[in-house]
Amino acid sequence: MQRKIINTEDGSKTLFIPEMDEQYHSVNGALTESEYVYLNKGYRHNQSAEPVVLEIGFGTGLNALLTAIEAEDKKRKTTYISLEKYPIEPTEIEQLNYGSLISKHAEELFSKLHDCEWDRQTQISPYFDLLKLKTDLTQFSFEELPMLDVIYFDAFGPDKQPEMWNEEIFRKLFRISNSNANLVTYSAKGEIRRRMERSGYNSERLPGPPGKRQMLRATRP
């Protein structure tokens, strides 16, 4: 699958797939979108003292980087699990500038996140453990995972990868979520919200990041 590095409006870079006419992050700001949707509305909103985070789509590693920084800053022990079918290439990783936009330490963390082995849990810092699983979400056995507190649902859009957004996947996620666990996504489509609610979640529309009117957050009662 061909991918191109492109710039976004906040100065951070992302990847674009011409074949799908889809990018990994918002062109209105990759870093801004990740910070707002996944950190502000997901990780920081959740009250678990030692959260287990599941990310659907490791992608560029930006969500993991921001979460690792936050976990260190708040001394909040975090286990982070990420599912990815198509890991990006080292040459692509080298061109992404997230660490350099944040701090020298962020650059070091970003390298660690990408250098650690797939399918093996790795301690990135005293407050952040990472398990990257190279797998297909639609065929993954969710029973292998610990109970979840936060879910970053960051797959490509429902119109691009509809199989990733089916109701059965939301049902499986619901079954392995703790009470008051949160699922956040940039998508605000009505049908996606209804699938979440039929799966057992309470869902709400929230104001979206720059360039997007709304997003969704679902909570397990």
ChimeraX commands (.cxc) that place a marker at each C-alpha (Angstrom):
marker #1 position 0.00,0.00,0.00 radius 0.5
marker #1 position 1.56,3.28,-1.10 radius 0.5
marker #1 position 1.74,6.04,1.51 radius 0.5
marker #1 position 2.93,9.64,1.30 radius 0.5
marker #1 position 4.11,11.99,4.03 radius 0.5
marker #1 position 2.06,15.20,4.08 radius 0.5
marker #1 position 2.00,18.29,6.27 radius 0.5
marker #1 position -1.00,19.25,8.42 radius 0.5
marker #1 position -2.04,22.71,9.54 radius 0.5
marker #1 position -0.43,22.63,13.01 radius 0.5
marker #1 position 2.98,21.79,11.50 radius 0.5
marker #1 position 2.87,18.08,12.33 radius 0.5
marker #1 position 3.07,15.47,9.58 radius 0.5
marker #1 position 0.86,12.54,8.76 radius 0.5
marker #1 position 0.56,9.78,6.16 radius 0.5
marker #1 position -1.77,9.87,3.16 radius 0.5
marker #1 position -2.92,6.81,1.18 radius 0.5
marker #1 position -3.82,7.88,-2.38 radius 0.5
marker #1 position -5.47,4.54,-3.17 radius 0.5
marker #1 position -8.01,5.08,-0.38 radius 0.5
marker #1 position -8.01,8.89,-0.50 radius 0.5
marker #1 position -7.50,8.73,3.27 radius 0.5
marker #1 position -4.97,10.15,5.72 radius 0.5
marker #1 position -3.95,8.82,9.13 radius 0.5
marker #1 position -4.84,12.09,10.90 radius 0.5
marker #1 position -6.79,15.25,10.25 radius 0.5
marker #1 position -5.21,17.65,7.75 radius 0.5
marker #1 position -6.34,20.38,10.19 radius 0.5
marker #1 position -3.62,19.21,12.57 radius 0.5
marker #1 position -2.44,15.68,13.36 radius 0.5
marker #1 position -1.02,16.48,16.77 radius 0.5
marker #1 position -3.96,18.76,17.64 radius 0.5
marker #1 position -6.53,16.12,16.75 radius 0.5
marker #1 position -4.81,13.34,18.73 radius 0.5
marker #1 position -4.38,15.54,21.78 radius 0.5
marker #1 position -8.01,16.63,21.73 radius 0.5
marker #1 position -9.86,13.42,20.82 radius 0.5
marker #1 position -7.80,10.75,22.57 radius 0.5
marker #1 position -6.01,12.53,25.42 radius 0.5
marker #1 position -8.50,15.22,26.45 radius 0.5
marker #1 position -11.74,13.33,25.84 radius 0.5
marker #1 position -10.48,9.82,26.56 radius 0.5
marker #1 position -7.40,9.27,28.72 radius 0.5
marker #1 position -7.73,12.39,30.89 radius 0.5
marker #1 position -11.48,11.97,31.23 radius 0.5
marker #1 position -11.21,8.43,32.57 radius 0.5
marker #1 position -10.75,8.14,36.36 radius 0.5
marker #1 position -8.89,4.83,36.59 radius 0.5
marker #1 position -5.70,5.15,38.65 radius 0.5
marker #1 position -3.82,2.58,36.54 radius 0.5
marker #1 position -5.64,2.51,33.20 radius 0.5
marker #1 position -5.43,-0.16,30.56 radius 0.5
marker #1 position -5.70,1.54,27.17 radius 0.5
marker #1 position -6.54,-0.24,23.91 radius 0.5
marker #1 position -5.84,1.53,20.64 radius 0.5
marker #1 position -7.44,0.38,17.40 radius 0.5
marker #1 position -4.77,1.29,14.85 radius 0.5
marker #1 position -1.21,2.02,16.06 radius 0.5
marker #1 position -0.55,3.92,12.83 radius 0.5
marker #1 position 2.18,6.52,13.26 radius 0.5
marker #1 position 2.43,6.00,17.03 radius 0.5
marker #1 position 1.26,9.55,17.77 radius 0.5
marker #1 position -1.53,8.55,20.18 radius 0.5
marker #1 position 0.86,6.25,22.03 radius 0.5
marker #1 position 3.48,9.00,22.26 radius 0.5
marker #1 position 1.09,11.55,23.74 radius 0.5
marker #1 position -0.25,8.99,26.21 radius 0.5
marker #1 position 3.25,7.96,27.29 radius 0.5
marker #1 position 4.18,11.60,27.93 radius 0.5
marker #1 position 0.99,12.17,29.93 radius 0.5
marker #1 position 1.49,8.97,31.95 radius 0.5
marker #1 position 4.99,10.10,32.92 radius 0.5
marker #1 position 3.91,13.65,33.73 radius 0.5
marker #1 position 1.06,12.48,35.99 radius 0.5
marker #1 position 2.91,9.42,37.32 radius 0.5
marker #1 position -0.08,7.34,36.22 radius 0.5
marker #1 position 0.89,3.73,35.60 radius 0.5
marker #1 position -0.54,2.84,32.19 radius 0.5
marker #1 position -0.67,-0.35,30.16 radius 0.5
marker #1 position -1.11,0.48,26.47 radius 0.5
marker #1 position -2.14,-2.15,23.94 radius 0.5
marker #1 position -2.33,-1.34,20.24 radius 0.5
marker #1 position -3.61,-3.40,17.32 radius 0.5
marker #1 position -2.19,-2.81,13.85 radius 0.5
marker #1 position -2.42,-4.90,10.69 radius 0.5
marker #1 position -0.07,-2.82,8.52 radius 0.5
marker #1 position 2.86,-1.32,10.51 radius 0.5
marker #1 position 4.51,1.65,8.83 radius 0.5
marker #1 position 8.08,1.45,7.53 radius 0.5
marker #1 position 11.25,2.75,9.27 radius 0.5
marker #1 position 11.79,5.23,6.43 radius 0.5
marker #1 position 8.33,6.66,7.11 radius 0.5
marker #1 position 8.90,6.82,10.87 radius 0.5
marker #1 position 12.08,8.85,10.31 radius 0.5
marker #1 position 10.12,11.53,8.46 radius 0.5
marker #1 position 7.50,12.05,11.17 radius 0.5
marker #1 position 8.23,15.08,13.35 radius 0.5
marker #1 position 6.06,14.65,16.42 radius 0.5
marker #1 position 8.88,14.32,18.93 radius 0.5
marker #1 position 10.76,17.34,17.62 radius 0.5
marker #1 position 7.60,19.47,17.94 radius 0.5
marker #1 position 7.26,18.55,21.63 radius 0.5
marker #1 position 10.65,17.99,23.31 radius 0.5
marker #1 position 13.93,16.11,23.16 radius 0.5
marker #1 position 12.52,13.57,25.59 radius 0.5
marker #1 position 9.49,13.10,23.32 radius 0.5
marker #1 position 11.87,12.32,20.44 radius 0.5
marker #1 position 13.51,9.62,22.55 radius 0.5
marker #1 position 10.15,8.17,23.58 radius 0.5
marker #1 position 8.95,8.12,19.98 radius 0.5
marker #1 position 12.00,6.08,18.96 radius 0.5
marker #1 position 11.45,3.64,21.82 radius 0.5
marker #1 position 7.80,3.13,20.85 radius 0.5
marker #1 position 8.76,2.17,17.31 radius 0.5
marker #1 position 11.90,0.22,18.18 radius 0.5
marker #1 position 10.26,-2.18,20.62 radius 0.5
marker #1 position 9.28,-5.62,19.32 radius 0.5
marker #1 position 5.82,-6.47,18.07 radius 0.5
marker #1 position 3.75,-8.98,20.06 radius 0.5
marker #1 position 5.86,-8.55,23.19 radius 0.5
marker #1 position 5.05,-6.25,26.12 radius 0.5
marker #1 position 7.80,-3.70,26.70 radius 0.5
marker #1 position 8.37,-1.20,29.52 radius 0.5
marker #1 position 8.92,2.12,27.79 radius 0.5
marker #1 position 9.18,4.04,31.08 radius 0.5
marker #1 position 8.35,3.34,34.74 radius 0.5
marker #1 position 4.82,4.56,34.05 radius 0.5
marker #1 position 4.17,3.20,30.56 radius 0.5
marker #1 position 4.12,-0.38,29.25 radius 0.5
marker #1 position 3.47,-0.97,25.55 radius 0.5
marker #1 position 2.19,-4.07,23.79 radius 0.5
marker #1 position 1.96,-3.70,20.01 radius 0.5
marker #1 position 0.05,-6.55,18.37 radius 0.5
marker #1 position 0.40,-7.11,14.65 radius 0.5
marker #1 position -3.05,-8.46,13.90 radius 0.5
marker #1 position -6.30,-8.02,12.00 radius 0.5
marker #1 position -8.97,-6.46,14.23 radius 0.5
marker #1 position -11.76,-8.37,12.49 radius 0.5
marker #1 position -10.11,-11.72,13.33 radius 0.5
marker #1 position -8.65,-10.86,16.72 radius 0.5
marker #1 position -9.61,-12.83,19.85 radius 0.5
marker #1 position -10.43,-10.11,22.36 radius 0.5
marker #1 position -10.46,-12.66,25.20 radius 0.5
marker #1 position -6.65,-12.44,25.19 radius 0.5
marker #1 position -6.79,-8.88,26.53 radius 0.5
marker #1 position -7.06,-7.61,30.12 radius 0.5
marker #1 position -10.13,-5.60,31.11 radius 0.5
marker #1 position -10.03,-2.17,29.51 radius 0.5
marker #1 position -10.50,1.35,30.85 radius 0.5
marker #1 position -9.96,3.47,27.75 radius 0.5
marker #1 position -10.38,2.61,24.06 radius 0.5
marker #1 position -8.98,4.80,21.29 radius 0.5
marker #1 position -11.00,3.80,18.23 radius 0.5
marker #1 position -8.76,5.27,15.54 radius 0.5
marker #1 position -9.41,3.06,12.51 radius 0.5
marker #1 position -9.79,4.57,9.05 radius 0.5
marker #1 position -13.25,6.05,8.48 radius 0.5
marker #1 position -16.42,3.92,8.35 radius 0.5
marker #1 position -16.82,4.70,4.66 radius 0.5
marker #1 position -13.26,3.49,3.94 radius 0.5
marker #1 position -13.11,0.41,6.21 radius 0.5
marker #1 position -16.71,-0.47,7.14 radius 0.5
marker #1 position -15.67,-3.91,8.42 radius 0.5
marker #1 position -13.76,-2.25,11.27 radius 0.5
marker #1 position -16.85,-0.49,12.58 radius 0.5
marker #1 position -19.36,-3.32,12.72 radius 0.5
marker #1 position -21.57,-3.87,15.73 radius 0.5
marker #1 position -20.00,-7.18,16.70 radius 0.5
marker #1 position -16.64,-5.47,17.30 radius 0.5
marker #1 position -18.28,-2.93,19.60 radius 0.5
marker #1 position -20.00,-5.79,21.45 radius 0.5
marker #1 position -16.67,-7.55,21.97 radius 0.5
marker #1 position -15.08,-4.35,23.25 radius 0.5
marker #1 position -18.01,-3.80,25.61 radius 0.5
marker #1 position -17.59,-7.27,27.11 radius 0.5
marker #1 position -13.95,-6.64,28.05 radius 0.5
marker #1 position -14.49,-3.09,29.35 radius 0.5
marker #1 position -14.59,-2.19,33.03 radius 0.5
marker #1 position -17.46,-0.16,34.45 radius 0.5
marker #1 position -17.10,3.50,33.46 radius 0.5
marker #1 position -14.64,2.59,30.70 radius 0.5
marker #1 position -14.60,5.10,27.84 radius 0.5
marker #1 position -14.39,4.60,24.08 radius 0.5
marker #1 position -13.51,7.70,22.06 radius 0.5
marker #1 position -13.38,8.23,18.31 radius 0.5
marker #1 position -13.18,11.09,15.86 radius 0.5
marker #1 position -16.24,9.74,14.01 radius 0.5
marker #1 position -19.64,11.25,14.81 radius 0.5
marker #1 position -21.79,9.26,12.37 radius 0.5
marker #1 position -25.27,8.50,13.65 radius 0.5
marker #1 position -25.13,4.84,12.65 radius 0.5
marker #1 position -21.85,4.34,14.53 radius 0.5
marker #1 position -23.41,5.89,17.62 radius 0.5
marker #1 position -26.43,3.59,17.32 radius 0.5
marker #1 position -24.18,0.54,17.00 radius 0.5
marker #1 position -22.35,1.56,20.18 radius 0.5
marker #1 position -25.63,1.94,22.04 radius 0.5
marker #1 position -27.00,-1.38,20.80 radius 0.5
marker #1 position -23.77,-2.94,22.11 radius 0.5
marker #1 position -24.53,-1.65,25.62 radius 0.5
marker #1 position -22.63,1.66,25.74 radius 0.5
marker #1 position -24.08,5.03,26.65 radius 0.5
marker #1 position -22.84,7.41,23.97 radius 0.5
marker #1 position -22.64,11.16,23.59 radius 0.5
marker #1 position -21.67,13.59,20.89 radius 0.5
marker #1 position -18.99,16.07,21.93 radius 0.5
marker #1 position -17.60,19.12,20.11 radius 0.5
marker #1 position -14.97,17.92,17.67 radius 0.5
marker #1 position -11.36,18.98,17.07 radius 0.5
marker #1 position -10.51,21.76,14.58 radius 0.5
marker #1 position -12.19,21.12,11.23 radius 0.5
marker #1 position -14.72,18.66,12.66 radius 0.5
marker #1 position -18.01,19.67,14.24 radius 0.5
marker #1 position -18.48,16.63,16.50 radius 0.5
marker #1 position -16.91,13.40,17.81 radius 0.5
marker #1 position -18.20,10.47,19.88 radius 0.5
marker #1 position -17.50,9.22,23.37 radius 0.5
marker #1 position -19.13,6.04,24.66 radius 0.5
marker #1 position -19.16,4.91,28.30 radius 0.5
marker #1 position -19.80,1.47,29.72 radius 0.5
marker #1 position -22.45,1.81,32.47 radius 0.5
marker link #1:1,2 radius 0.2
marker link #1:2,3 radius 0.2
marker link #1:3,4 radius 0.2
marker link #1:4,5 radius 0.2
marker link #1:5,6 radius 0.2
marker link #1:6,7 radius 0.2
marker link #1:7,8 radius 0.2
marker link #1:8,9 radius 0.2
marker link #1:9,10 radius 0.2
marker link #1:10,11 radius 0.2
marker link #1:11,12 radius 0.2
marker link #1:12,13 radius 0.2
marker link #1:13,14 radius 0.2
marker link #1:14,15 radius 0.2
marker link #1:15,16 radius 0.2
marker link #1:16,17 radius 0.2
marker link #1:17,18 radius 0.2
marker link #1:18,19 radius 0.2
marker link #1:19,20 radius 0.2
marker link #1:20,21 radius 0.2
marker link #1:21,22 radius 0.2
marker link #1:22,23 radius 0.2
marker link #1:23,24 radius 0.2
marker link #1:24,25 radius 0.2
marker link #1:25,26 radius 0.2
marker link #1:26,27 radius 0.2
marker link #1:27,28 radius 0.2
marker link #1:28,29 radius 0.2
marker link #1:29,30 radius 0.2
marker link #1:30,31 radius 0.2
marker link #1:31,32 radius 0.2
marker link #1:32,33 radius 0.2
marker link #1:33,34 radius 0.2
marker link #1:34,35 radius 0.2
marker link #1:35,36 radius 0.2
marker link #1:36,37 radius 0.2
marker link #1:37,38 radius 0.2
marker link #1:38,39 radius 0.2
marker link #1:39,40 radius 0.2
marker link #1:40,41 radius 0.2
marker link #1:41,42 radius 0.2
marker link #1:42,43 radius 0.2
marker link #1:43,44 radius 0.2
marker link #1:44,45 radius 0.2
marker link #1:45,46 radius 0.2
marker link #1:46,47 radius 0.2
marker link #1:47,48 radius 0.2
marker link #1:48,49 radius 0.2
marker link #1:49,50 radius 0.2
marker link #1:50,51 radius 0.2
marker link #1:51,52 radius 0.2
marker link #1:52,53 radius 0.2
marker link #1:53,54 radius 0.2
marker link #1:54,55 radius 0.2
marker link #1:55,56 radius 0.2
marker link #1:56,57 radius 0.2
marker link #1:57,58 radius 0.2
marker link #1:58,59 radius 0.2
marker link #1:59,60 radius 0.2
marker link #1:60,61 radius 0.2
marker link #1:61,62 radius 0.2
marker link #1:62,63 radius 0.2
marker link #1:63,64 radius 0.2
marker link #1:64,65 radius 0.2
marker link #1:65,66 radius 0.2
marker link #1:66,67 radius 0.2
marker link #1:67,68 radius 0.2
marker link #1:68,69 radius 0.2
marker link #1:69,70 radius 0.2
marker link #1:70,71 radius 0.2
marker link #1:71,72 radius 0.2
marker link #1:72,73 radius 0.2
marker link #1:73,74 radius 0.2
marker link #1:74,75 radius 0.2
marker link #1:75,76 radius 0.2
marker link #1:76,77 radius 0.2
marker link #1:77,78 radius 0.2
marker link #1:78,79 radius 0.2
marker link #1:79,80 radius 0.2
marker link #1:80,81 radius 0.2
marker link #1:81,82 radius 0.2
marker link #1:82,83 radius 0.2
marker link #1:83,84 radius 0.2
marker link #1:84,85 radius 0.2
marker link #1:85,86 radius 0.2
marker link #1:86,87 radius 0.2
marker link #1:87,88 radius 0.2
marker link #1:88,89 radius 0.2
marker link #1:89,90 radius 0.2
marker link #1:90,91 radius 0.2
marker link #1:91,92 radius 0.2
marker link #1:92,93 radius 0.2
marker link #1:93,94 radius 0.2
marker link #1:94,95 radius 0.2
marker link #1:95,96 radius 0.2
marker link #1:96,97 radius 0.2
marker link #1:97,98 radius 0.2
marker link #1:98,99 radius 0.2
marker link #1:99,100 radius 0.2
marker link #1:100,101 radius 0.2
marker link #1:101,102 radius 0.2
marker link #1:102,103 radius 0.2
marker link #1:103,104 radius 0.2
marker link #1:104,105 radius 0.2
marker link #1:105,106 radius 0.2
marker link #1:106,107 radius 0.2
marker link #1:107,108 radius 0.2
marker link #1:108,109 radius 0.2
marker link #1:109,110 radius 0.2
marker link #1:110,111 radius 0.2
marker link #1:111,112 radius 0.2
marker link #1:112,113 radius 0.2
marker link #1:113,114 radius 0.2
marker link #1:114,115 radius 0.2
marker link #1:115,116 radius 0.2
marker link #1:116,117 radius 0.2
marker link #1:117,118 radius 0.2
marker link #1:118,119 radius 0.2
marker link #1:119,120 radius 0.2
marker link #1:120,121 radius 0.2
marker link #1:121,122 radius 0.2
marker link #1:122,123 radius 0.2
marker link #1:123,124 radius 0.2
marker link #1:124,125 radius 0.2
marker link #1:125,126 radius 0.2
marker link #1:126,127 radius 0.2
marker link #1:127,128 radius 0.2
marker link #1:128,129 radius 0.2
marker link #1:129,130 radius 0.2
marker link #1:130,131 radius 0.2
marker link #1:131,132 radius 0.2
marker link #1:132,133 radius 0.2
marker link #1:133,134 radius 0.2
marker link #1:134,135 radius 0.2
marker link #1:135,136 radius 0.2
marker link #1:136,137 radius 0.2
marker link #1:137,138 radius 0.2
marker link #1:138,139 radius 0.2
marker link #1:139,140 radius 0.2
marker link #1:140,141 radius 0.2
marker link #1:141,142 radius 0.2
marker link #1:142,143 radius 0.2
marker link #1:143,144 radius 0.2
marker link #1:144,145 radius 0.2
marker link #1:145,146 radius 0.2
marker link #1:146,147 radius 0.2
marker link #1:147,148 radius 0.2
marker link #1:148,149 radius 0.2
marker link #1:149,150 radius 0.2
marker link #1:150,151 radius 0.2
marker link #1:151,152 radius 0.2
marker link #1:152,153 radius 0.2
marker link #1:153,154 radius 0.2
marker link #1:154,155 radius 0.2
marker link #1:155,156 radius 0.2
marker link #1:156,157 radius 0.2
marker link #1:157,158 radius 0.2
marker link #1:158,159 radius 0.2
marker link #1:159,160 radius 0.2
marker link #1:160,161 radius 0.2
marker link #1:161,162 radius 0.2
marker link #1:162,163 radius 0.2
marker link #1:163,164 radius 0.2
marker link #1:164,165 radius 0.2
marker link #1:165,166 radius 0.2
marker link #1:166,167 radius 0.2
marker link #1:167,168 radius 0.2
marker link #1:168,169 radius 0.2
marker link #1:169,170 radius 0.2
marker link #1:170,171 radius 0.2
marker link #1:171,172 radius 0.2
marker link #1:172,173 radius 0.2
marker link #1:173,174 radius 0.2
marker link #1:174,175 radius 0.2
marker link #1:175,176 radius 0.2
marker link #1:176,177 radius 0.2
marker link #1:177,178 radius 0.2
marker link #1:178,179 radius 0.2
marker link #1:179,180 radius 0.2
marker link #1:180,181 radius 0.2
marker link #1:181,182 radius 0.2
marker link #1:182,183 radius 0.2
marker link #1:183,184 radius 0.2
marker link #1:184,185 radius 0.2
marker link #1:185,186 radius 0.2
marker link #1:186,187 radius 0.2
marker link #1:187,188 radius 0.2
marker link #1:188,189 radius 0.2
marker link #1:189,190 radius 0.2
marker link #1:190,191 radius 0.2
marker link #1:191,192 radius 0.2
marker link #1:192,193 radius 0.2
marker link #1:193,194 radius 0.2
marker link #1:194,195 radius 0.2
marker link #1:195,196 radius 0.2
marker link #1:196,197 radius 0.2
marker link #1:197,198 radius 0.2
marker link #1:198,199 radius 0.2
marker link #1:199,200 radius 0.2
marker link #1:200,201 radius 0.2
marker link #1:201,202 radius 0.2
marker link #1:202,203 radius 0.2
marker link #1:203,204 radius 0.2
marker link #1:204,205 radius 0.2
marker link #1:205,206 radius 0.2
marker link #1:206,207 radius 0.2
marker link #1:207,208 radius 0.2
marker link #1:208,209 radius 0.2
marker link #1:209,210 radius 0.2
marker link #1:210,211 radius 0.2
marker link #1:211,212 radius 0.2
marker link #1:212,213 radius 0.2
marker link #1:213,214 radius 0.2
marker link #1:214,215 radius 0.2
marker link #1:215,216 radius 0.2
marker link #1:216,217 radius 0.2
marker link #1:217,218 radius 0.2
marker link #1:218,219 radius 0.2
marker link #1:219,220 radius 0.2
marker link #1:220,221 radius 0.2
view
